[in-house]
């Protein structure tokens, strides 16, 4: 069952990236985009203790799948709801990473440095986007704060959960590319296709890495 769900998640993610990532908005495209992370949520629920803090992982993944559904539609219409879904998902990840993390890890010099670099990267991206955000300024600011907090708390996890750290960084990179495209029309090598592929690959890969890394921990 679990192996089959991993296959569903991976194959649907590959299908979306190969055939639907730049397709016109449609119900089928929305469903295909939601399936990969929804399958990860089901995997997390079935493999966890189904109680307590372990339920935060499937909750974050479900909200992310909902956000995928919103962002599969017209961005001008659904972007605020997609942003809200992912904002709450990031806050759930923050709570989960904090509960599973080790505050004493800050005694290792590399961790505060990585957290500081993450914060500076987030602030730099926000400053670059700021003149182009319009009415979305404060919503985007809250979102950037949440994703930086997600990465920072992920860096407090045991090193055995390194896939979570890599996944959170990939997630942040995906959001940065998406924001550059949405608000500044800046794309990788000027290519809409390359940006779309990078956004999806980094996003799905990040979510899968976070799920895999957390499932290796005893939550």
C-alpha positions as CSV (number, residue, x, y, z in Angstrom):
1,X,0.0,0.0,0.0
2,X,2.7,2.5,1.0
3,X,4.9,1.6,-2.0
4,X,1.9,2.0,-4.3
5,X,1.2,5.5,-2.8
6,X,4.8,6.5,-3.3
7,X,4.5,5.4,-6.9
8,X,1.3,7.4,-7.4
9,X,2.9,10.4,-5.9
10,X,6.1,10.3,-7.9
11,X,4.4,9.3,-11.2
12,X,1.7,12.0,-10.9
13,X,4.4,14.6,-10.1
14,X,6.3,13.5,-13.2
15,X,3.2,13.6,-15.3
16,X,2.3,17.0,-14.2
17,X,5.8,18.3,-14.8
18,X,6.0,16.7,-18.3
19,X,2.5,17.4,-19.6
20,X,0.5,19.9,-17.5
21,X,2.9,22.3,-15.9
22,X,2.2,24.9,-18.7
23,X,-1.2,23.6,-19.9
24,X,-4.2,25.9,-19.8
25,X,-6.2,26.0,-16.6
26,X,-8.7,23.0,-16.4
27,X,-10.2,20.8,-13.7
28,X,-8.0,17.9,-14.9
29,X,-4.8,20.0,-14.5
30,X,-5.9,21.0,-11.0
31,X,-6.5,17.4,-9.9
32,X,-3.2,16.2,-11.4
33,X,-1.4,18.9,-9.6
34,X,-3.0,18.1,-6.2
35,X,-2.4,14.3,-6.3
36,X,1.4,14.2,-5.7
37,X,1.4,16.0,-2.4
38,X,-2.0,14.6,-1.3
39,X,-0.5,11.1,-1.7
40,X,2.4,12.2,0.5
41,X,-0.1,13.3,3.1
42,X,-1.8,9.9,3.1
43,X,1.6,8.2,3.3
44,X,2.5,10.3,6.3
45,X,-0.8,9.6,8.0
46,X,-0.7,5.8,7.4
47,X,3.0,5.4,8.5
48,X,2.8,7.6,11.6
49,X,1.3,7.0,15.0
50,X,-1.9,8.9,13.9
51,X,-2.0,10.9,17.1
52,X,-0.3,13.9,18.7
53,X,2.4,15.9,17.0
54,X,2.8,13.3,14.2
55,X,-0.5,14.5,12.8
56,X,1.1,17.8,12.0
57,X,2.9,16.4,9.0
58,X,-0.1,15.1,7.1
59,X,-1.9,18.3,8.1
60,X,0.8,20.5,6.5
61,X,0.8,18.3,3.4
62,X,-3.0,18.4,3.0
63,X,-2.9,22.2,3.2
64,X,-0.1,22.2,0.7
65,X,-2.2,20.1,-1.7
66,X,-5.1,22.5,-1.3
67,X,-2.7,25.4,-2.1
68,X,-1.6,23.5,-5.2
69,X,-5.2,23.4,-6.2
70,X,-5.7,27.1,-5.8
71,X,-2.4,27.9,-7.7
72,X,-3.4,25.6,-10.5
73,X,-6.1,28.1,-11.3
74,X,-6.0,31.7,-12.4
75,X,-3.3,33.4,-10.2
76,X,-5.1,36.7,-10.3
77,X,-8.2,35.1,-8.8
78,X,-6.8,32.4,-6.6
79,X,-3.3,33.5,-5.5
80,X,-4.4,35.0,-2.1
81,X,-6.1,31.7,-1.2
82,X,-3.2,29.7,-2.4
83,X,-0.8,32.0,-0.4
84,X,-3.0,31.6,2.7
85,X,-3.0,27.8,2.4
86,X,0.8,27.6,2.1
87,X,1.2,30.1,4.9
88,X,-0.7,28.0,7.3
89,X,1.2,24.9,6.1
90,X,4.5,26.6,6.8
91,X,3.4,27.5,10.3
92,X,2.5,23.9,10.9
93,X,5.9,22.9,9.7
94,X,7.5,25.4,12.0
95,X,5.6,23.9,15.0
96,X,6.5,20.4,14.0
97,X,10.2,21.1,13.4
98,X,10.4,23.0,16.7
99,X,8.9,20.2,18.6
100,X,11.2,17.6,17.0
101,X,14.2,19.8,17.0
102,X,17.1,20.3,19.4
103,X,17.5,23.9,20.6
104,X,21.0,22.8,21.9
105,X,21.9,22.4,18.3
106,X,22.5,26.2,18.2
107,X,25.7,25.5,20.1
108,X,27.1,24.1,16.9
109,X,28.6,27.1,15.0
110,X,27.4,26.0,11.6
111,X,23.7,26.1,12.6
112,X,23.4,29.8,13.6
113,X,25.4,30.7,10.4
114,X,23.0,28.7,8.2
115,X,20.0,30.3,9.9
116,X,21.4,33.8,9.5
117,X,22.1,33.2,5.8
118,X,18.5,31.9,5.4
119,X,17.1,35.0,7.1
120,X,19.3,37.4,5.0
121,X,18.2,35.5,1.8
122,X,14.6,35.9,2.7
123,X,15.0,39.6,3.5
124,X,16.9,40.2,0.3
125,X,14.3,38.6,-1.8
126,X,11.5,40.6,-0.1
127,X,13.4,43.8,-0.6
128,X,13.9,43.0,-4.3
129,X,10.1,42.2,-4.7
130,X,8.8,45.0,-2.5
131,X,8.3,47.8,-5.1
132,X,6.3,45.4,-7.3
133,X,4.0,43.8,-4.6
134,X,1.3,46.4,-4.5
135,X,-1.6,45.4,-2.3
136,X,0.1,42.0,-1.6
137,X,3.0,43.5,0.3
138,X,2.0,42.6,3.8
139,X,0.7,39.2,2.8
140,X,3.9,38.3,1.0
141,X,6.0,39.7,3.9
142,X,4.1,37.3,6.3
143,X,4.7,34.5,3.9
144,X,8.4,35.1,3.6
145,X,8.7,35.3,7.4
146,X,6.9,31.9,7.6
147,X,9.1,30.1,5.1
148,X,12.3,31.6,6.6
149,X,11.1,30.3,10.0
150,X,10.3,26.9,8.5
151,X,13.9,26.6,7.2
152,X,15.4,28.0,10.4
153,X,13.5,25.5,12.6
154,X,14.3,22.7,10.2
155,X,18.0,23.5,10.8
156,X,17.5,22.6,14.5
157,X,16.5,19.0,13.7
158,X,19.0,16.2,14.3
159,X,21.4,15.7,11.4
160,X,19.8,12.4,10.7
161,X,16.9,14.4,9.4
162,X,19.0,16.2,6.8
163,X,16.5,15.5,4.0
164,X,14.1,17.9,5.8
165,X,16.7,20.6,5.7
166,X,17.4,20.1,2.0
167,X,13.7,19.9,1.4
168,X,12.9,23.1,3.2
169,X,15.7,24.9,1.2
170,X,14.3,23.5,-2.1
171,X,10.8,24.7,-1.1
172,X,12.1,28.2,-0.4
173,X,14.0,28.2,-3.7
174,X,10.8,27.2,-5.5
175,X,8.9,30.0,-3.9
176,X,11.6,32.5,-4.8
177,X,11.5,31.5,-8.5
178,X,7.7,31.6,-8.4
179,X,7.6,35.0,-6.7
180,X,10.2,36.4,-9.2
181,X,8.0,35.2,-12.1
182,X,4.6,36.4,-10.6
183,X,5.7,39.8,-9.3
184,X,8.7,40.8,-11.5
185,X,8.2,38.7,-14.6
186,X,11.8,37.5,-14.1
187,X,12.4,34.0,-15.4
188,X,15.4,31.6,-15.6
189,X,17.3,32.5,-18.7
190,X,14.1,34.4,-19.8
191,X,12.3,31.1,-20.3
192,X,8.8,30.5,-18.9
193,X,9.2,26.8,-19.5
194,X,12.5,26.6,-17.5
195,X,11.1,28.5,-14.6
196,X,8.0,26.4,-14.5
197,X,10.0,23.2,-14.5
198,X,12.3,24.5,-11.8
199,X,9.4,25.6,-9.6
200,X,7.6,22.3,-9.8
201,X,10.7,20.1,-9.4
202,X,12.0,22.0,-6.4
203,X,8.6,22.2,-4.8
204,X,7.7,18.5,-5.2
205,X,11.2,17.4,-4.4
206,X,11.2,19.6,-1.3
207,X,7.9,18.3,0.0
208,X,8.9,14.7,-0.6
209,X,12.3,15.2,1.1
210,X,10.6,16.8,4.1
211,X,8.1,14.0,4.4
212,X,10.7,11.3,4.0
213,X,13.1,13.0,6.5
214,X,10.3,13.4,9.2
215,X,9.1,9.9,8.8
216,X,12.6,8.8,9.7
217,X,12.3,10.5,13.1
218,X,10.4,9.2,16.1
219,X,7.8,11.9,16.4
